[in-house]
Amino acid sequence: MVKLPEELEYERLLDRLYEKLPEEAKKPMRFEMPRAAVEIHGKTTLIRNAAQIAQIFRRDLNHFFKYITREMGTTGSIEGSAIRLKGRFGPATIQRKVEQYAKDYVLCPVCGKPDTHFIELRGVRMLKCEACGAVSPIPEL
Ligand SMILES: [Zn+2]
């Protein structure tokens, strides 16, 4: 279909408006991914800042604990603000799981923002975004 001159003019106008947007409005907000502080003690692995990671994600430490033990296929315990896992796991492995946790349970899959919380919808736990309002499914835990 051939475009009318008015349509082309309208498109050009939109392009010009977009160019005038400040750079900040165009790029998505960057989320500072927390770094896991991992120490191997004998046959156990300590995530020293587990409570801090949960706090940054605004999630319950018990939820993060359940996730990390299941993902690593091990057991462990919460010791103050740390998580101790049975077995030896490297920092890179733990960090990958922290990032996977963020993707699965924290970051909104629609807008990418971390301002989210859990809601129950007909008995199913879902992720509700406070920034864009989207409600998204999350993996069962
Ligand atoms: Zn969102």
Boltz pocket constraint, residues with backbone or C-beta under 6 A from the ligand:
constraints:
  - pocket:
      binder: B
      contacts: [[A, 108], [A, 109], [A, 110], [A, 111], [A, 112], [A, 113], [A, 129], [A, 130], [A, 131], [A, 132], [A, 133], [A, 134]]
      max_distance: 6.0
